[in-house]
Amino acid sequence: MIKKSAMIAAAAVATMICSGVSAAPLTDYSAGKTAIDLSFRGSDIDVSGGGINNSYDKKSKLDWGITTGLGSKFALQYNGFNAKTEDKNFSNGDKEHVEVKTQEFNVLYKIDKNVSAYAGVLKVKGSISGDYTVGGPASFQAEDKSKMQFGLIGSTKIADKTTAYASFAVASDITNWKIGVSQEIAPNLDFNIDYRNMKVNNVNYGGSTADYDVTSKGIGYGVTYKF
């Protein structure tokens, strides 16, 4: 039988269902205009419910995406993220970590020069692995999930080469928001720093007897190349 702590940690995989629009948003949706985003991101994961309140420390992993303009105010976007937490050591001697892989496919529509709406499909795979005092090493696969999300993303110049941006998205039982700043460091190349917070409510894993609220939050650093 899966240990309670393992079931709760695996529930944290669900927080990755909604990864949000990536850094420094592309604002020119002319056909062929493209932005490639690369960031290193670490996210702390907190899990609460059923008398449990666990936190899993971040490990920085690569966060990437590509957005391509289609013309007529539309663009397509793909985002991906492979996340892995640090090992958590429990007082009873158990040790475990969470791994997730997310894929996100969005269609963006430009409302005005500063704001776009988007809708997309988000797919997530994940596992919880550990070394337990009862049962030894084990790995548990989370159920693959797909969700529809809907959101807004906006940006505004705050200096000649500096842009502030934010996004907010919702899916079933999920909220996801991000705020960040982008600085042009060379022609067509931006440096980004942002903070992302994702929360999913009423998470159930493997038929556990309780539902859990899970929050993933952390800072990302990276670059965007536009051409």
Contacts in CASP RR format, 6 or more apart in sequence:
PFRMAT RR
TARGET T0000
AUTHOR 0000-0000-0000
METHOD contacts of the structure
MODEL  1
MIKKSAMIAAAAVATMICSGVSAAPLTDYSAGKTAIDLSFRGSDIDVSGG
GINNSYDKKSKLDWGITTGLGSKFALQYNGFNAKTEDKNFSNGDKEHVEV
KTQEFNVLYKIDKNVSAYAGVLKVKGSISGDYTVGGPASFQAEDKSKMQF
GLIGSTKIADKTTAYASFAVASDITNWKIGVSQEIAPNLDFNIDYRNMKV
NNVNYGGSTADYDVTSKGIGYGVTYKF
2 10 0 8 1.000
2 140 0 8 1.000
2 206 0 8 1.000
3 94 0 8 1.000
3 132 0 8 1.000
3 134 0 8 1.000
4 52 0 8 1.000
4 208 0 8 1.000
5 52 0 8 1.000
5 54 0 8 1.000
5 90 0 8 1.000
5 94 0 8 1.000
5 96 0 8 1.000
6 96 0 8 1.000
6 128 0 8 1.000
6 130 0 8 1.000
6 132 0 8 1.000
6 138 0 8 1.000
6 140 0 8 1.000
7 140 0 8 1.000
7 205 0 8 1.000
7 206 0 8 1.000
7 208 0 8 1.000
8 47 0 8 1.000
8 52 0 8 1.000
8 54 0 8 1.000
8 205 0 8 1.000
8 208 0 8 1.000
8 212 0 8 1.000
9 47 0 8 1.000
9 54 0 8 1.000
9 56 0 8 1.000
9 88 0 8 1.000
9 96 0 8 1.000
9 97 0 8 1.000
9 98 0 8 1.000
9 128 0 8 1.000
10 98 0 8 1.000
10 126 0 8 1.000
10 127 0 8 1.000
10 128 0 8 1.000
10 140 0 8 1.000
10 142 0 8 1.000
10 205 0 8 1.000
10 206 0 8 1.000
11 47 0 8 1.000
11 203 0 8 1.000
11 204 0 8 1.000
11 205 0 8 1.000
11 208 0 8 1.000
11 212 0 8 1.000
11 214 0 8 1.000
12 45 0 8 1.000
12 47 0 8 1.000
12 56 0 8 1.000
12 85 0 8 1.000
12 98 0 8 1.000
12 203 0 8 1.000
12 214 0 8 1.000
12 216 0 8 1.000
13 98 0 8 1.000
13 100 0 8 1.000
13 124 0 8 1.000
13 126 0 8 1.000
13 127 0 8 1.000
13 128 0 8 1.000
13 142 0 8 1.000
13 205 0 8 1.000
14 124 0 8 1.000
14 142 0 8 1.000
14 145 0 8 1.000
14 200 0 8 1.000
14 203 0 8 1.000
14 205 0 8 1.000
14 214 0 8 1.000
15 45 0 8 1.000
15 174 0 8 1.000
15 198 0 8 1.000
15 199 0 8 1.000
15 200 0 8 1.000
15 203 0 8 1.000
15 214 0 8 1.000
15 215 0 8 1.000
15 216 0 8 1.000
16 81 0 8 1.000
16 83 0 8 1.000
16 100 0 8 1.000
16 102 0 8 1.000
16 124 0 8 1.000
16 126 0 8 1.000
16 198 0 8 1.000
16 216 0 8 1.000
17 102 0 8 1.000
17 122 0 8 1.000
17 124 0 8 1.000
17 145 0 8 1.000
17 147 0 8 1.000
17 171 0 8 1.000
17 174 0 8 1.000
17 200 0 8 1.000
18 122 0 8 1.000
18 147 0 8 1.000
18 149 0 8 1.000
18 169 0 8 1.000
18 171 0 8 1.000
18 174 0 8 1.000
18 175 0 8 1.000
18 176 0 8 1.000
18 198 0 8 1.000
18 200 0 8 1.000
19 63 0 8 1.000
19 79 0 8 1.000
19 80 0 8 1.000
19 81 0 8 1.000
19 102 0 8 1.000
19 104 0 8 1.000
19 122 0 8 1.000
19 176 0 8 1.000
19 198 0 8 1.000
20 79 0 8 1.000
20 104 0 8 1.000
20 149 0 8 1.000
20 167 0 8 1.000
20 169 0 8 1.000
20 176 0 8 1.000
20 178 0 8 1.000
20 196 0 8 1.000
20 198 0 8 1.000
21 77 0 8 1.000
21 79 0 8 1.000
21 106 0 8 1.000
21 108 0 8 1.000
21 118 0 8 1.000
21 153 0 8 1.000
21 167 0 8 1.000
21 169 0 8 1.000
21 178 0 8 1.000
22 37 0 8 1.000
22 39 0 8 1.000
22 63 0 8 1.000
22 64 0 8 1.000
22 65 0 8 1.000
22 67 0 8 1.000
22 77 0 8 1.000
22 79 0 8 1.000
23 37 0 8 1.000
23 39 0 8 1.000
23 165 0 8 1.000
23 180 0 8 1.000
23 182 0 8 1.000
23 190 0 8 1.000
23 192 0 8 1.000
23 194 0 8 1.000
23 220 0 8 1.000
23 222 0 8 1.000
23 224 0 8 1.000
24 35 0 8 1.000
24 37 0 8 1.000
24 155 0 8 1.000
24 163 0 8 1.000
24 165 0 8 1.000
24 182 0 8 1.000
24 190 0 8 1.000
24 192 0 8 1.000
24 224 0 8 1.000
25 35 0 8 1.000
25 67 0 8 1.000
25 116 0 8 1.000
25 153 0 8 1.000
25 154 0 8 1.000
25 155 0 8 1.000
25 165 0 8 1.000
25 167 0 8 1.000
26 33 0 8 1.000
26 34 0 8 1.000
26 35 0 8 1.000
26 67 0 8 1.000
26 69 0 8 1.000
26 75 0 8 1.000
26 226 0 8 1.000
27 110 0 8 1.000
27 113 0 8 1.000
27 114 0 8 1.000
27 155 0 8 1.000
28 69 0 8 1.000
29 69 0 8 1.000
29 70 0 8 1.000
29 71 0 8 1.000
29 72 0 8 1.000
29 73 0 8 1.000
29 74 0 8 1.000
29 75 0 8 1.000
29 108 0 8 1.000
29 110 0 8 1.000
30 69 0 8 1.000
30 71 0 8 1.000
31 69 0 8 1.000
31 70 0 8 1.000
31 71 0 8 1.000
32 68 0 8 1.000
32 69 0 8 1.000
32 70 0 8 1.000
32 71 0 8 1.000
33 68 0 8 1.000
33 69 0 8 1.000
33 226 0 8 1.000
33 227 0 8 1.000
34 66 0 8 1.000
34 67 0 8 1.000
34 68 0 8 1.000
34 69 0 8 1.000
34 226 0 8 1.000
34 227 0 8 1.000
35 66 0 8 1.000
35 67 0 8 1.000
35 224 0 8 1.000
35 225 0 8 1.000
35 226 0 8 1.000
36 64 0 8 1.000
36 65 0 8 1.000
36 66 0 8 1.000
36 224 0 8 1.000
36 225 0 8 1.000
36 226 0 8 1.000
37 63 0 8 1.000
37 64 0 8 1.000
37 65 0 8 1.000
37 66 0 8 1.000
37 67 0 8 1.000
37 79 0 8 1.000
37 192 0 8 1.000
37 222 0 8 1.000
37 223 0 8 1.000
37 224 0 8 1.000
38 62 0 8 1.000
38 63 0 8 1.000
38 64 0 8 1.000
38 65 0 8 1.000
38 222 0 8 1.000
38 223 0 8 1.000
38 224 0 8 1.000
39 62 0 8 1.000
39 63 0 8 1.000
39 64 0 8 1.000
39 192 0 8 1.000
39 194 0 8 1.000
39 220 0 8 1.000
39 221 0 8 1.000
39 222 0 8 1.000
39 223 0 8 1.000
40 60 0 8 1.000
40 61 0 8 1.000
40 62 0 8 1.000
40 63 0 8 1.000
40 220 0 8 1.000
40 221 0 8 1.000
40 222 0 8 1.000
41 60 0 8 1.000
41 61 0 8 1.000
41 62 0 8 1.000
41 63 0 8 1.000
41 81 0 8 1.000
41 83 0 8 1.000
41 196 0 8 1.000
41 218 0 8 1.000
41 219 0 8 1.000
41 220 0 8 1.000
41 221 0 8 1.000
42 58 0 8 1.000
42 59 0 8 1.000
42 60 0 8 1.000
42 61 0 8 1.000
42 83 0 8 1.000
42 218 0 8 1.000
42 219 0 8 1.000
42 220 0 8 1.000
43 58 0 8 1.000
43 83 0 8 1.000
43 196 0 8 1.000
43 198 0 8 1.000
43 216 0 8 1.000
43 217 0 8 1.000
43 218 0 8 1.000
44 55 0 8 1.000
44 56 0 8 1.000
44 57 0 8 1.000
44 58 0 8 1.000
44 216 0 8 1.000
44 217 0 8 1.000
44 218 0 8 1.000
45 55 0 8 1.000
45 56 0 8 1.000
45 58 0 8 1.000
45 85 0 8 1.000
45 98 0 8 1.000
45 214 0 8 1.000
45 215 0 8 1.000
45 216 0 8 1.000
46 53 0 8 1.000
46 54 0 8 1.000
46 55 0 8 1.000
46 56 0 8 1.000
46 214 0 8 1.000
46 215 0 8 1.000
46 216 0 8 1.000
46 217 0 8 1.000
47 53 0 8 1.000
47 54 0 8 1.000
47 55 0 8 1.000
47 56 0 8 1.000
47 212 0 8 1.000
47 213 0 8 1.000
47 214 0 8 1.000
48 54 0 8 1.000
48 212 0 8 1.000
48 213 0 8 1.000
48 214 0 8 1.000
49 210 0 8 1.000
49 211 0 8 1.000
49 212 0 8 1.000
49 213 0 8 1.000
50 210 0 8 1.000
50 212 0 8 1.000
51 210 0 8 1.000
52 210 0 8 1.000
52 212 0 8 1.000
54 88 0 8 1.000
55 88 0 8 1.000
56 85 0 8 1.000
56 86 0 8 1.000
56 88 0 8 1.000
56 97 0 8 1.000
56 98 0 8 1.000
57 85 0 8 1.000
57 86 0 8 1.000
57 88 0 8 1.000
58 85 0 8 1.000
58 86 0 8 1.000
58 218 0 8 1.000
59 83 0 8 1.000
59 84 0 8 1.000
59 85 0 8 1.000
59 86 0 8 1.000
61 81 0 8 1.000
61 82 0 8 1.000
61 83 0 8 1.000
61 84 0 8 1.000
62 81 0 8 1.000
62 82 0 8 1.000
63 79 0 8 1.000
63 80 0 8 1.000
63 81 0 8 1.000
63 220 0 8 1.000
64 79 0 8 1.000
64 80 0 8 1.000
64 81 0 8 1.000
65 77 0 8 1.000
65 78 0 8 1.000
65 79 0 8 1.000
65 80 0 8 1.000
66 77 0 8 1.000
66 78 0 8 1.000
67 75 0 8 1.000
67 76 0 8 1.000
67 77 0 8 1.000
67 108 0 8 1.000
68 75 0 8 1.000
68 76 0 8 1.000
68 77 0 8 1.000
69 75 0 8 1.000
69 76 0 8 1.000
70 76 0 8 1.000
73 109 0 8 1.000
73 110 0 8 1.000
74 107 0 8 1.000
74 108 0 8 1.000
74 109 0 8 1.000
74 110 0 8 1.000
75 107 0 8 1.000
75 108 0 8 1.000
75 110 0 8 1.000
75 116 0 8 1.000
76 105 0 8 1.000
76 106 0 8 1.000
76 107 0 8 1.000
76 108 0 8 1.000
77 104 0 8 1.000
77 105 0 8 1.000
77 106 0 8 1.000
77 107 0 8 1.000
77 108 0 8 1.000
77 118 0 8 1.000
78 103 0 8 1.000
78 104 0 8 1.000
78 105 0 8 1.000
78 106 0 8 1.000
79 102 0 8 1.000
79 103 0 8 1.000
79 104 0 8 1.000
79 106 0 8 1.000
80 101 0 8 1.000
80 102 0 8 1.000
80 103 0 8 1.000
80 104 0 8 1.000
81 100 0 8 1.000
81 101 0 8 1.000
81 102 0 8 1.000
82 99 0 8 1.000
82 100 0 8 1.000
82 101 0 8 1.000
82 102 0 8 1.000
83 98 0 8 1.000
83 99 0 8 1.000
83 100 0 8 1.000
83 101 0 8 1.000
83 102 0 8 1.000
84 97 0 8 1.000
84 98 0 8 1.000
84 99 0 8 1.000
84 100 0 8 1.000
85 97 0 8 1.000
85 98 0 8 1.000
85 99 0 8 1.000
86 97 0 8 1.000
87 95 0 8 1.000
87 96 0 8 1.000
87 97 0 8 1.000
87 130 0 8 1.000
88 95 0 8 1.000
88 96 0 8 1.000
88 97 0 8 1.000
89 95 0 8 1.000
90 96 0 8 1.000
92 133 0 8 1.000
93 133 0 8 1.000
94 130 0 8 1.000
94 131 0 8 1.000
94 132 0 8 1.000
94 133 0 8 1.000
95 130 0 8 1.000
95 131 0 8 1.000
95 132 0 8 1.000
96 128 0 8 1.000
96 129 0 8 1.000
96 130 0 8 1.000
96 131 0 8 1.000
96 132 0 8 1.000
97 128 0 8 1.000
97 129 0 8 1.000
97 130 0 8 1.000
98 126 0 8 1.000
98 127 0 8 1.000
98 128 0 8 1.000
99 126 0 8 1.000
99 127 0 8 1.000
99 128 0 8 1.000
99 129 0 8 1.000
100 124 0 8 1.000
100 125 0 8 1.000
100 126 0 8 1.000
100 142 0 8 1.000
101 124 0 8 1.000
101 125 0 8 1.000
101 126 0 8 1.000
102 122 0 8 1.000
102 123 0 8 1.000
102 124 0 8 1.000
102 125 0 8 1.000
103 122 0 8 1.000
103 123 0 8 1.000
103 124 0 8 1.000
104 120 0 8 1.000
104 121 0 8 1.000
104 122 0 8 1.000
104 123 0 8 1.000
104 149 0 8 1.000
105 120 0 8 1.000
105 121 0 8 1.000
105 122 0 8 1.000
106 118 0 8 1.000
106 119 0 8 1.000
106 120 0 8 1.000
106 149 0 8 1.000
107 118 0 8 1.000
107 119 0 8 1.000
107 120 0 8 1.000
108 116 0 8 1.000
108 117 0 8 1.000
108 118 0 8 1.000
108 153 0 8 1.000
109 116 0 8 1.000
109 117 0 8 1.000
109 118 0 8 1.000
110 116 0 8 1.000
111 117 0 8 1.000
114 154 0 8 1.000
114 155 0 8 1.000
114 156 0 8 1.000
115 152 0 8 1.000
115 153 0 8 1.000
115 154 0 8 1.000
116 152 0 8 1.000
116 153 0 8 1.000
116 154 0 8 1.000
117 150 0 8 1.000
117 151 0 8 1.000
117 152 0 8 1.000
118 150 0 8 1.000
118 151 0 8 1.000
118 152 0 8 1.000
118 153 0 8 1.000
118 169 0 8 1.000
119 148 0 8 1.000
119 149 0 8 1.000
119 150 0 8 1.000
119 151 0 8 1.000
120 148 0 8 1.000
120 149 0 8 1.000
120 150 0 8 1.000
121 146 0 8 1.000
121 147 0 8 1.000
121 148 0 8 1.000
121 149 0 8 1.000
122 146 0 8 1.000
122 147 0 8 1.000
122 148 0 8 1.000
122 149 0 8 1.000
122 171 0 8 1.000
123 144 0 8 1.000
123 145 0 8 1.000
123 146 0 8 1.000
124 142 0 8 1.000
124 144 0 8 1.000
124 145 0 8 1.000
124 146 0 8 1.000
125 141 0 8 1.000
125 142 0 8 1.000
125 144 0 8 1.000
126 141 0 8 1.000
126 142 0 8 1.000
127 139 0 8 1.000
127 140 0 8 1.000
127 141 0 8 1.000
127 142 0 8 1.000
128 139 0 8 1.000
128 140 0 8 1.000
128 142 0 8 1.000
129 137 0 8 1.000
129 138 0 8 1.000
129 139 0 8 1.000
129 140 0 8 1.000
130 137 0 8 1.000
130 138 0 8 1.000
130 139 0 8 1.000
131 137 0 8 1.000
131 138 0 8 1.000
132 138 0 8 1.000
142 205 0 8 1.000
143 205 0 8 1.000
143 206 0 8 1.000
147 171 0 8 1.000
147 172 0 8 1.000
147 174 0 8 1.000
148 171 0 8 1.000
148 172 0 8 1.000
149 169 0 8 1.000
149 170 0 8 1.000
149 171 0 8 1.000
149 174 0 8 1.000
149 176 0 8 1.000
150 169 0 8 1.000
150 170 0 8 1.000
150 171 0 8 1.000
151 167 0 8 1.000
151 168 0 8 1.000
151 169 0 8 1.000
151 170 0 8 1.000
152 167 0 8 1.000
152 168 0 8 1.000
152 169 0 8 1.000
153 165 0 8 1.000
153 166 0 8 1.000
153 167 0 8 1.000
154 165 0 8 1.000
154 166 0 8 1.000
154 167 0 8 1.000
155 163 0 8 1.000
155 164 0 8 1.000
155 165 0 8 1.000
155 166 0 8 1.000
155 182 0 8 1.000
156 163 0 8 1.000
156 164 0 8 1.000
156 165 0 8 1.000
157 163 0 8 1.000
158 164 0 8 1.000
158 181 0 8 1.000
161 183 0 8 1.000
161 184 0 8 1.000
162 181 0 8 1.000
162 182 0 8 1.000
162 183 0 8 1.000
162 184 0 8 1.000
163 181 0 8 1.000
163 182 0 8 1.000
163 190 0 8 1.000
164 179 0 8 1.000
164 180 0 8 1.000
164 181 0 8 1.000
164 182 0 8 1.000
165 179 0 8 1.000
165 180 0 8 1.000
165 181 0 8 1.000
165 182 0 8 1.000
165 194 0 8 1.000
166 177 0 8 1.000
166 178 0 8 1.000
166 179 0 8 1.000
166 180 0 8 1.000
167 176 0 8 1.000
167 177 0 8 1.000
167 178 0 8 1.000
168 175 0 8 1.000
168 176 0 8 1.000
168 177 0 8 1.000
168 178 0 8 1.000
169 175 0 8 1.000
169 176 0 8 1.000
169 177 0 8 1.000
170 176 0 8 1.000
173 200 0 8 1.000
173 201 0 8 1.000
173 202 0 8 1.000
173 203 0 8 1.000
174 198 0 8 1.000
174 199 0 8 1.000
174 200 0 8 1.000
174 201 0 8 1.000
175 198 0 8 1.000
175 199 0 8 1.000
176 196 0 8 1.000
176 197 0 8 1.000
176 198 0 8 1.000
176 199 0 8 1.000
177 196 0 8 1.000
177 197 0 8 1.000
178 194 0 8 1.000
178 195 0 8 1.000
178 196 0 8 1.000
178 197 0 8 1.000
179 194 0 8 1.000
179 195 0 8 1.000
180 192 0 8 1.000
180 193 0 8 1.000
180 194 0 8 1.000
180 195 0 8 1.000
181 192 0 8 1.000
181 193 0 8 1.000
181 194 0 8 1.000
182 190 0 8 1.000
182 191 0 8 1.000
182 192 0 8 1.000
182 224 0 8 1.000
183 190 0 8 1.000
183 191 0 8 1.000
183 192 0 8 1.000
184 190 0 8 1.000
185 191 0 8 1.000
185 223 0 8 1.000
188 225 0 8 1.000
188 226 0 8 1.000
188 227 0 8 1.000
189 223 0 8 1.000
189 224 0 8 1.000
189 225 0 8 1.000
189 226 0 8 1.000
190 223 0 8 1.000
190 224 0 8 1.000
190 226 0 8 1.000
191 221 0 8 1.000
191 222 0 8 1.000
191 223 0 8 1.000
192 220 0 8 1.000
192 221 0 8 1.000
192 222 0 8 1.000
192 223 0 8 1.000
192 224 0 8 1.000
193 219 0 8 1.000
193 220 0 8 1.000
193 221 0 8 1.000
193 222 0 8 1.000
194 219 0 8 1.000
194 220 0 8 1.000
195 217 0 8 1.000
195 218 0 8 1.000
195 219 0 8 1.000
195 220 0 8 1.000
196 216 0 8 1.000
196 217 0 8 1.000
196 218 0 8 1.000
196 219 0 8 1.000
196 220 0 8 1.000
197 215 0 8 1.000
197 216 0 8 1.000
197 217 0 8 1.000
197 218 0 8 1.000
198 215 0 8 1.000
198 216 0 8 1.000
198 217 0 8 1.000
199 213 0 8 1.000
199 214 0 8 1.000
199 215 0 8 1.000
199 216 0 8 1.000
200 213 0 8 1.000
200 214 0 8 1.000
201 211 0 8 1.000
201 213 0 8 1.000
202 211 0 8 1.000
202 212 0 8 1.000
202 213 0 8 1.000
203 211 0 8 1.000
203 212 0 8 1.000
203 213 0 8 1.000
203 214 0 8 1.000
204 210 0 8 1.000
204 211 0 8 1.000
204 212 0 8 1.000
205 212 0 8 1.000
END
